[in-house]
C-alpha cells in the first residue's frame, strides 16, 4: 500500500504542477511567476492539511523529492508547451486528475492521524482544492471551487465512496484507487453533462 500511496502522491503533484504552469502561461507570467504558481498549486493544499493536523514540518520541507519533481515538471511542461495546443482542455484534465489523486492522499493522511471519516473527507477536499484556490487567486481568477461547477463536491462524494468500499471485502489498495476514479469520474461527468449545484439566487428584474 505504501507504494500505491507514494505513486498517487507523485502523480497528483505532477498533475497539479502542470495545471499551475498552464494557468501561469495563459496569464503570460514570466519564468519565475510560472514556477511560483506551479509550486503553490502543487503543495498549497497539502501544506494547509499538514498544518491543520499538526504534521510539521510539512511534508514537502522534509522530502526534497517534491521540490525536484515540481521543478522538473515546470521545465518539461514549458519545453513541450507547443504540444499543448488547447490549454483550457489540458488545464481541465490535469486539474481533474490532480483533485482525484490529492483527495485520497488527504484522506489517507487523516486516517493515519486517527481522525473520523467525516474529518478525513474534509481534509481530502482541502488537500485537493486549496492549491487550486491559491493558484486562481494569485492569477486574478475566481477559484473554481467557489463557482457553480462540481468540484469540491466530487471530492466529497469520492471520499464517501471510498469509505463505503472499505466496508466491503475489496482489498484496501483497490478501494483507494477506486476512490480516485470516483472523484475523476464525477468531475468529468459533471462537465460533460452540464451538471451543477442549484443556483440559490433568484432572478431579478430591473
C-alpha positions in Angstrom: 0.0 0.0 0.0 2.9 2.4 0.7 4.0 2.1 -2.9 0.4 2.9 -4.1 0.2 6.0 -1.8 3.6 7.3 -3.0 2.7 6.7 -6.6 -0.6 8.5 -6.3 1.1 11.4 -4.4 3.7 11.8 -7.1 1.1 11.7 -9.9 -1.1 14.3 -8.1 1.9 16.6 -7.6 2.8 16.4 -11.3 -0.8 16.9 -12.4 -1.3 20.0 -10.2 2.1 21.4 -11.1 1.2 21.1 -14.8 -2.1 22.8 -14.2 -0.3 25.6 -12.4 2.1 26.1 -15.3 -0.8 26.2 -17.8 -2.6 28.9 -15.9 0.5 30.9 -15.4 1.3 30.6 -19.1 -2.2 31.7 -20.1 -1.7 34.8 -17.9 1.7 35.3 -19.6 3.7 35.4 -16.4 7.5 35.4 -16.5 9.6 32.3 -15.7 9.7 33.0 -12.0 6.0 33.5 -11.9 5.3 30.3 -13.7 7.5 28.4 -11.2 5.8 30.0 -8.2 2.3 29.3 -9.5 3.2 25.7 -10.2 4.7 25.4 -6.7 1.7 26.8 -4.8 -0.7 24.7 -6.9 1.1 21.5 -6.2 1.8 22.0 -2.4 -0.8 24.5 -1.3 -3.5 22.1 -0.3 -1.1 19.6 1.3 0.6 22.4 3.3 -2.7 23.6 4.8 -3.7 20.0 5.6 -0.4 19.2 7.4 -0.7 22.4 9.4 -4.3 21.6 10.4 -3.4 18.1 11.7 -0.1 19.3 13.3 2.1 17.3 10.9 5.0 19.7 11.0 7.4 20.4 9.5 5.1 20.0 6.5 5.8 17.1 4.1 7.5 19.0 1.3 10.0 20.6 3.6 11.3 17.3 4.8 11.1 15.4 1.5 13.2 17.1 -1.3 11.7 14.8 -3.9 8.6 17.0 -4.2 10.6 20.2 -5.0 12.7 18.4 -7.6 9.6 16.8 -9.1 7.8 20.2 -9.4 10.9 21.8 -10.9 11.3 19.0 -13.5 7.6 19.2 -14.3 7.8 23.0 -14.9 10.8 22.6 -17.2 9.2 19.7 -19.2 5.8 21.5 -19.5 7.5 24.7 -20.8 9.6 22.8 -23.3 6.6 20.9 -24.7 4.1 23.8 -24.5 3.7 23.7 -28.3 2.1 20.3 -27.9 -0.5 21.7 -25.5 -2.5 23.4 -28.2 -5.7 23.5 -26.3 -4.7 25.0 -22.9 -8.1 25.1 -21.4 -8.8 21.5 -22.2 -5.3 20.5 -20.9 -5.8 22.5 -17.7 -9.2 20.9 -17.0 -7.8 17.4 -17.5 -4.7 17.8 -15.3 -6.7 19.7 -12.7 -9.3 16.9 -12.6 -6.6 14.2 -12.3 -4.9 16.2 -9.6 -8.0 16.5 -7.4 -8.7 12.8 -7.8 -5.3 11.8 -6.5 -5.0 14.5 -3.8 -8.4 13.8 -2.3 -7.3 10.3 -1.5 -3.9 11.4 -0.3 -5.6 13.8 2.1 -8.0 11.2 3.3 -5.1 8.8 3.9 -3.2 11.4 6.0 -6.3 11.9 8.1 -6.7 8.2 8.7 -3.0 8.0 9.7 -3.8 10.7 12.3 -6.6 8.6 13.7 -9.4 11.0 12.6 -13.0 10.2 11.9 -14.2 9.6 8.3 -16.0 12.9 8.0 -12.9 14.8 9.1 -10.8 12.7 6.7 -13.0 13.6 3.8 -12.8 17.2 4.8 -9.0 17.0 4.8 -9.1 15.2 1.4 -11.2 18.0 0.0 -8.9 20.7 1.4 -5.8 18.9 0.0 -7.4 18.6 -3.4 -8.9 22.1 -3.6 -6.9 24.7 -1.9 -3.8 24.5 -4.1 -6.1 25.5 -7.0 -7.7 28.2 -4.8 -4.3 29.8 -4.2 -3.4 29.5 -7.8 -6.6 31.1 -9.1 -6.4 34.0 -6.5 -2.8 34.8 -7.4 -3.8 34.7 -11.1 -6.8 37.0 -10.5 -9.4 34.4 -11.2 -12.5 33.4 -9.2 -11.5 29.9 -7.8 -13.3 27.0 -9.5 -14.4 25.7 -6.1 -16.4 28.8 -5.5 -18.3 28.7 -8.8 -21.3 26.5 -9.6 -19.2 23.8 -11.2 -19.0 20.4 -9.5 -15.5 20.4 -7.9 -15.3 20.1 -4.2 -18.5 18.0 -4.3 -16.7 15.4 -6.5 -14.0 15.2 -3.8 -16.6 14.7 -1.1 -18.5 12.1 -3.0 -15.3 10.2 -3.9 -14.2 10.2 -0.3 -17.6 8.9 0.8 -17.4 6.2 -1.8 -14.0 5.2 -0.6 -15.2 4.7 3.0 -18.2 2.7 1.7 -15.9 0.5 -0.4 -13.7 -0.1 2.7 -16.8 -1.8 4.3 -16.7 -4.5 1.6 -14.3 -7.4 1.0 -12.5 -5.3 -1.6 -8.7 -5.0 -0.9 -7.6 -1.7 0.6 -5.5 -0.8 -2.4 -8.4 -1.3 -4.9 -10.7 0.7 -2.7 -8.2 3.5 -2.6 -7.7 3.6 -6.4 -11.5 3.4 -7.0 -11.9 6.4 -4.8 -9.6 8.3 -7.1 -11.6 7.1 -10.1 -14.9 8.1 -8.5 -13.7 11.7 -8.0 -12.3 12.0 -11.5 -15.4 10.3 -13.0 -17.9 12.6 -11.2 -15.9 15.7 -12.2 -15.7 14.6 -15.9 -19.4 13.7 -16.0 -20.5 16.9 -14.4 -18.7 19.0 -17.0 -19.7 16.7 -19.9 -23.4 16.7 -19.0 -23.5 20.3 -17.5 -24.4 19.1 -14.0 -24.1 21.9 -11.4 -25.2 22.7 -7.9 -28.6 24.6 -7.6 -28.4 28.3 -8.0 -29.5 30.0 -4.8 -30.0 33.4 -6.3 -33.5 34.3 -7.7 -33.7 36.1 -11.0 -34.4 39.7 -10.5 -35.8 42.2 -13.0 -34.9 45.9 -13.0 
